Amino acid sequence: MCLILVAWRVHPDYPLVVAANRDEFFARPTAPGAFWPDAAQVLAGRDLDAGGTWMGITRNGRFAALTNFRDPAQNRNGAPSRGGLVKDFLCGDQAPEAYLERIAAHGRQCNGYNLLVSDGASLWWSSNMGGALRALQPGVYGVSNHLLDTPWPKVGAGKTALAQALDRLPDDEALFGLLQDDGIHPDEALPQTGIPLDWERLLSSAFVKSPGYGTRSSTVMCVGKDGWVSFDEQTWLPGAQRGPRQRYRFMSRAP
């Protein structure tokens, strides 16, 4: 993912609300969100190059999501797939804190990332680019391609929009609406991450549009206090054309 917005224990009926965009090259083969045939408890999209995923939830309420950390100078060719970290958490049974501690050494071999993991009882964040892993307190959070809550324009705007959209649940169209914000932010507000200015501009919007690279999917997920999970994923095609929308509803067995 390149933008993850999370409301954790803010809404009285939905303890976990997630709105997220995945940006990627359109040529990279991808399977849309679905329950996996080789891990039937996992609902997630799938990177068909490396086999991992960027975001998913399981039938027993385990959730994980990941963004890349943008720093071209530190990227290493041949590094382990970051999507494998999400996959391994979803397919495992370790508590979030124990999992993040266990993978710390392996995570340092990966290119930069942010990782969110939850077992339904707690939500944790970690990154291999700085900062101690931490349990998140109730609140609204955002992460793009830097550390959690780094005040990039689209992160700040997205958090504000998410907080406002919570009042409209269970109608999730406002959440999809904020993910389709394609406004480019002014140059003076942009981060300097080591890429050309024209790319900083392009990537400053929540919804990224360019011929070969852009937002591939928008996902809205809500976990109710009663355990019901809604998972909706809008696929996007080149030219910001709408593809299929996947819709899943199921009862989780989260603690």
C-alpha positions as CSV (number, residue, x, y, z in Angstrom):
1,M,0.0,0.0,0.0
2,C,1.0,3.6,-0.4
3,L,-1.6,5.1,1.9
4,I,-3.2,3.5,4.9
5,L,-5.6,5.3,7.1
6,V,-6.8,3.6,10.3
7,A,-9.4,4.5,12.9
8,W,-8.6,2.2,15.9
9,R,-11.3,2.1,18.6
10,V,-12.7,5.5,17.7
11,H,-16.2,4.5,16.4
12,P,-18.5,2.9,19.0
13,D,-19.7,0.2,16.6
14,Y,-16.6,-0.3,14.5
15,P,-13.4,-0.7,16.5
16,L,-11.2,-1.1,13.4
17,V,-11.8,0.9,10.2
18,V,-9.3,0.9,7.4
19,A,-9.2,2.9,4.1
20,A,-6.2,2.2,1.9
21,N,-4.8,2.7,-1.6
22,R,-2.3,0.4,-3.2
23,D,-0.1,2.1,-5.8
24,E,1.9,0.0,-8.1
25,F,3.1,-0.5,-11.7
26,F,0.2,-1.7,-13.8
27,A,2.5,-4.3,-15.4
28,R,3.1,-6.1,-12.1
29,P,0.8,-9.2,-12.0
30,T,-1.7,-9.0,-9.1
31,A,-4.6,-11.1,-7.9
32,P,-7.5,-9.1,-6.5
33,G,-8.8,-9.6,-2.9
34,A,-10.1,-13.1,-2.3
35,F,-9.9,-16.0,0.1
36,W,-6.7,-17.8,-0.8
37,P,-7.0,-21.4,-2.0
38,D,-3.8,-22.4,-0.2
39,A,-4.7,-20.5,3.1
40,A,-8.4,-20.5,3.3
41,Q,-8.6,-18.3,6.3
42,V,-6.8,-15.4,4.6
43,L,-8.7,-12.7,2.7
44,A,-6.3,-10.5,0.7
45,G,-5.0,-9.5,-2.7
46,R,-1.8,-11.2,-3.9
47,D,1.4,-10.1,-5.5
48,L,1.8,-12.8,-8.2
49,D,5.5,-12.0,-8.6
50,A,6.6,-12.7,-5.0
51,G,3.5,-14.4,-3.5
52,G,3.0,-12.0,-0.6
53,T,0.4,-9.3,0.0
54,W,0.1,-5.7,1.0
55,M,-3.0,-6.0,3.2
56,G,-5.4,-8.7,4.5
57,I,-7.6,-10.0,7.2
58,T,-8.3,-13.6,8.4
59,R,-11.5,-15.4,9.5
60,N,-10.3,-15.1,13.1
61,G,-9.7,-11.4,12.9
62,R,-6.0,-11.1,12.3
63,F,-5.2,-8.0,10.2
64,A,-2.0,-6.8,8.6
65,A,-1.0,-4.1,6.2
66,L,2.2,-2.7,4.8
67,T,3.6,0.4,3.0
68,N,7.0,0.8,1.4
69,F,9.4,3.4,2.8
70,R,10.5,5.7,0.0
71,D,14.3,6.2,0.0
72,P,15.8,5.2,-3.4
73,A,19.3,5.6,-2.0
74,Q,18.8,2.7,0.4
75,N,16.9,0.3,-1.8
76,R,18.8,-3.0,-2.4
77,N,18.3,-5.3,-5.3
78,G,17.5,-8.8,-4.3
79,A,16.2,-7.9,-0.9
80,P,13.5,-10.2,0.6
81,S,9.9,-9.4,-0.4
82,R,8.2,-7.1,2.2
83,G,4.8,-8.6,1.3
84,G,6.0,-11.8,2.9
85,L,5.8,-10.1,6.3
86,V,2.1,-9.5,5.9
87,K,1.5,-13.0,4.6
88,D,3.4,-14.6,7.4
89,F,1.5,-12.8,10.1
90,L,-1.9,-13.6,8.5
91,C,-1.0,-17.3,8.2
92,G,0.5,-17.5,11.7
93,D,-0.9,-17.3,15.3
94,Q,1.7,-15.3,17.2
95,A,0.5,-12.2,19.1
96,P,1.4,-8.9,17.3
97,E,4.2,-7.8,19.7
98,A,5.8,-11.3,19.7
99,Y,5.6,-11.4,15.9
100,L,7.2,-8.0,15.4
101,E,10.0,-8.9,17.8
102,R,10.6,-12.2,16.0
103,I,10.9,-10.7,12.5
104,A,13.0,-7.7,13.5
105,A,16.3,-9.3,12.3
106,H,14.7,-10.5,9.1
107,G,13.0,-7.2,8.6
108,R,16.3,-5.4,8.5
109,Q,17.3,-7.4,5.4
110,C,14.2,-6.0,3.6
111,N,13.9,-2.6,1.9
112,G,12.2,0.0,4.0
113,Y,8.7,-0.6,5.2
114,N,5.9,0.2,7.7
115,L,4.0,-2.7,9.1
116,L,0.7,-2.7,10.9
117,V,-0.5,-5.9,12.6
118,S,-3.5,-6.7,14.8
119,D,-5.1,-9.8,16.4
120,G,-8.3,-7.9,17.1
121,A,-7.3,-7.2,20.7
122,S,-4.4,-4.8,19.9
123,L,-2.9,-3.0,17.0
124,W,0.8,-2.5,16.6
125,W,3.1,-0.6,14.2
126,S,6.7,-1.2,13.4
127,S,9.2,-0.1,10.8
128,N,12.7,-1.1,9.8
129,M,13.6,2.5,9.1
130,G,13.4,3.9,12.6
131,G,11.3,4.1,15.7
132,A,10.5,1.5,18.3
133,L,7.6,-0.8,17.7
134,R,4.6,0.4,19.5
135,A,1.1,-0.6,20.5
136,L,-1.3,2.0,19.1
137,Q,-3.8,3.7,21.5
138,P,-7.3,4.6,20.3
139,G,-7.1,7.2,17.6
140,V,-6.9,8.0,13.9
141,Y,-3.6,7.1,12.2
142,G,-2.1,7.5,8.7
143,V,0.9,6.2,7.0
144,S,2.3,6.6,3.5
145,N,5.8,6.0,2.4
146,H,7.5,7.4,5.5
147,L,7.0,6.6,9.2
148,L,3.6,6.4,10.9
149,D,1.9,9.8,11.0
150,T,4.6,11.7,9.2
151,P,2.7,14.8,8.2
152,W,2.8,14.5,4.5
153,P,-0.1,16.4,2.9
154,K,-2.1,13.4,1.8
155,V,-1.7,11.8,5.2
156,G,-2.9,14.8,7.1
157,A,-5.8,15.3,4.6
158,G,-6.7,11.7,4.7
159,K,-6.8,11.5,8.5
160,T,-9.1,14.5,8.6
161,A,-11.4,13.0,6.0
162,L,-11.4,9.6,7.6
163,A,-12.4,11.1,11.0
164,Q,-15.3,12.9,9.3
165,A,-16.4,9.8,7.3
166,L,-16.8,7.7,10.4
167,D,-20.0,9.5,11.2
168,R,-21.6,8.1,8.0
169,L,-20.9,4.4,8.7
170,P,-22.1,1.8,7.8
171,D,-22.3,3.7,4.5
172,D,-18.7,3.4,3.3
173,E,-18.9,5.6,0.2
174,A,-17.3,8.5,1.9
175,L,-14.4,6.3,2.7
176,F,-14.1,5.4,-1.0
177,G,-14.5,9.0,-1.8
178,L,-11.5,10.2,0.2
179,L,-9.4,7.5,-1.4
180,Q,-10.2,8.9,-4.8
181,D,-8.8,12.4,-4.0
182,D,-6.5,13.0,-6.9
183,G,-5.5,16.6,-5.9
184,I,-1.8,17.4,-6.3
185,H,-0.4,19.3,-3.4
186,P,1.7,22.5,-3.8
187,D,5.4,22.1,-4.2
188,E,6.3,23.8,-0.9
189,A,4.3,21.2,1.0
190,L,6.0,18.2,-0.7
191,P,8.6,16.0,1.0
192,Q,12.0,15.5,-0.5
193,T,12.5,11.7,-0.7
194,G,15.2,11.5,-3.3
195,I,13.0,11.2,-6.4
196,P,12.5,13.9,-9.1
197,L,10.1,16.7,-8.4
198,D,7.6,15.6,-11.0
199,W,7.3,12.3,-9.3
200,E,7.0,14.0,-5.9
201,R,4.0,15.9,-7.3
202,L,2.5,12.8,-8.9
203,L,2.7,10.8,-5.7
204,S,1.5,13.6,-3.5
205,S,-2.2,12.8,-4.1
206,A,-4.1,10.0,-2.3
207,F,-5.2,8.7,-5.7
208,V,-2.2,8.4,-8.1
209,K,-2.8,8.6,-11.9
210,S,-0.1,8.1,-14.6
211,P,0.0,5.9,-17.7
212,G,2.2,3.1,-16.3
213,Y,2.0,3.5,-12.5
214,G,-0.9,4.5,-10.2
215,T,-3.5,3.4,-7.7
216,R,-4.3,-0.2,-8.5
217,S,-6.8,-0.8,-5.7
218,S,-8.8,1.1,-3.1
219,T,-9.8,-1.0,0.0
220,V,-12.2,-0.2,2.7
221,M,-12.5,-2.6,5.6
222,C,-14.6,-2.3,8.8
223,V,-14.6,-4.7,11.7
224,G,-17.7,-4.4,13.9
225,K,-17.8,-4.8,17.6
226,D,-20.0,-7.8,17.0
227,G,-17.3,-9.5,14.9
228,W,-18.8,-8.9,11.5
229,V,-16.2,-7.9,8.9
230,S,-16.9,-5.9,5.7
231,F,-14.1,-5.9,3.1
232,D,-14.6,-4.0,-0.1
233,E,-12.0,-3.6,-2.8
234,Q,-12.3,-1.4,-5.9
235,T,-9.9,-2.3,-8.6
236,W,-8.5,0.4,-10.9
237,L,-7.3,0.0,-14.4
238,P,-4.9,2.3,-16.4
239,G,-6.4,5.7,-17.0
240,A,-8.2,5.6,-13.7
241,Q,-10.9,3.4,-15.2
242,R,-13.0,1.4,-12.7
243,G,-12.4,-2.3,-12.7
244,P,-14.4,-4.9,-10.6
245,R,-15.3,-4.3,-7.0
246,Q,-14.9,-7.2,-4.7
247,R,-17.3,-7.4,-1.7
248,Y,-16.9,-9.8,1.3
249,R,-18.9,-10.1,4.5
250,F,-18.2,-12.7,7.2
251,M,-18.2,-13.2,10.9
252,S,-14.7,-13.2,12.4
253,R,-13.7,-15.0,15.6
254,A,-11.5,-12.3,16.9
255,P,-11.0,-12.2,20.7
